[in-house]
Amino acid sequence: MGTGERTVRSLSGLFYLLTIFSVYQLGKRLTDQSTALMSAAIYMCSPLAILSAQFARMYALLALLTVLSSWLYLQFQPKSSDSTLLFVAYVVINVMGTFTHVAFFFVLFGQGAFQIFFFQSEKLKRFLLAGIVSVIPYAVFWAPVLLRQISKSEEGLAWLKKPGLPQVSELLFLYGGAFWLLVPLIAFICWKYFYRLPSFKSQVMRAQLPLTLLACAVIIPILLSQFKPIFNPRFAIIGLPVFALSVGAFTPKLANYLLSAALILFTVVGFAISHEKSGSCDNRVIASYLNEVVHEGDVILFTSLTRMPIDYYLKQISVGKDVIESSFPKDIDKHPGYEGNFRDPKRQLELETEADQLLAGLLRTKTNNSEQRIFVFRGLHPEIDQFIERRLARNFGKLTGQGRQCLGSSTYFTDIVVYK
């Protein structure tokens, strides 16, 4: 198998494919085959699902475990027969989910809410037993770590912001993608064939479970984040499968095959266009750009999550130039992506001091190399970048016509600015 980039990413791709199949199977269990097909197509074409399939991270696995847990949860329906094997499988999947990401607890919360409000006392004791057993391993092995994280939550969650309309709009796009282009067509079909469609109440009844899980996975974190930010669109991957199932339940069955084909076609076209635009500033391309334009003795100043991925590609293609690399703040070399609570006055003073020290080092190397240039990544956290940018602007000149603009096509930076 190996440890190369394609090998590592392929695991997320495999989880993505398995989740599509699982959404289809769960959809058939909850509704019917054509609705399940539409739900699977919505998930398959979701930008968030496609992105997660390319990340060497846990998001695709988290989505798969969410679907499997919801599927196995159906054993607690009143008319379902008790099965020790399904009970154990449900617990195992939940344990895996809680160890994959803390957001999985919202999945369990949603299942508990559904059990209480819709199934009431039916199999409630059996469900509660399964839920308690599911969280015991997490409580035993991670409780001390969790308590320490909570005590430093103001720092550890400083990068999360209170979600507003921009974040909600981003989430809706990441969930639906090209599906939103089909809404006018769906509305037309509903209007023209209204007499052949099931009642709205019956559609809601079919989507009770996914709607409840969706509300608990997305709406509750957004509401909580108004007081203590914990929401991020990527964490909302736990709600994507049930979003697909919920929306699929409301699409007209008589056109599901046509709508599925149209959705896939729109997604392929959109993906080709967006990939062409974003490819100009992905980490591999930027590494090649730096390898071509950076000279001996130049400085590359990384911010946020830019250093590790670009260094990975530089090591593969570099011709061995003697280049100086540095990061600001320096903490991100030990904890990538963690800059601390930059709103804290004490942290701001630390950043001011660190920026002074970094500037002093740059000025020393400048005396030994008058042609030295400084390539600075900017964009993800301008409120942090400004600590070093103010000093660079006072002591160096910005080179026009050099650098790189990446506005709108990179996750972690907007441009590279060159000083001399």
Buried (B, 14 or more C-beta within 10 A) or exposed (E): EEEEBEEBBBBBBBBBEBBBEBBBBBBBEBBBEBBBBBBBBBBBBBBBBBBBBEBEBBBBBBBBBBBBBBBBBBBBBEEEEEEEEBBEBBBBBBBBBBBBBBBBBBBBBBBBBBBEEEBEEBBBEBBBEBBEBBBEBBEEEBEEEEEEBEEEBEBBBBBBEEBEEEBBEBBBBBBBBBBEBBEEEBEEBBEEEEEEBEEEEEBEEBBBBBBBBBBBBBEBBBEBBEEEBBBBBBBBBBBBBBBBBBBBBBBBBEBBEEBBEBBBEBBEEBBEEBEEEBEBBBBBBBBEBBBEBBEEBBBBBBBBBBBBBBBEBBEEEBEEEEBBBBBBBEBBEEEBEBBBBBEEEEBBEBBBEBBEEBBEEBEEBBEEBEEBBBBBBBBBBEEBBBBBBEBBEEEBEBBEEBBBEBEEBBBBBBBBBBBB
